[in-house]
Amino acid sequence: MAIDPTLAYPRSTANEPTRDASMIGRTAIGQQLISSDIALALCKMVITHWCGEDECDAQLPFTVEDGSNVWKVRGSRVLKPGADASDRGPICMSISKLDAAIVSFTE
């Protein structure tokens, strides 16, 4: 699936949910449902689920930046010199302001 980088979310395919009229209308008027606090909470929940609570704690404190149509959440873990290839650096996640779709997640 090709992703249009100008959108906050990829276009739907047969395996993904489609937007109904309530979200199409919100998109048309530019209403954004997701605050920076919600984006931060979602990011922490996903990291805890995917990587574990210890990894989430290791990423503290998180920063949240305004990326126009997304919130950019970034952990603060720093790789030490001589770190193993399997060691994680800061986790970064971009979350749509419209509907909380995760549009990028790098670990």
Phi, psi and omega in degrees: 000127176280136180253127177280111185293347179277348180264156177277357182204153177286160175292146182290149173239182182299334182268000183242152178293150177258160179278137176267182186300328181296321180278328176297319178295317179297322178297316183298325181265001177075023179283125180252123185273340191256121177272170177296325178295320178293317179299317179297315180297317179297316180301313179298320179296317180294315179298316179299317180293315188278320188246343181105157183295324179298319179292320178299315178297324180292339181274351182293147352279154176268152172244148178234123180242149177280118179249040181073273181259005177225158168263132178256110182255132184224133174283171184246010180298134181247132176287132179276153176305138180078015181297147177290152180300336181274352179289143180267144168264206180291136175275137180235138180218134173251130186234128181299133176289336181290308191217013178071018174295134177275114185261346170203149180207104179244139179237000000 
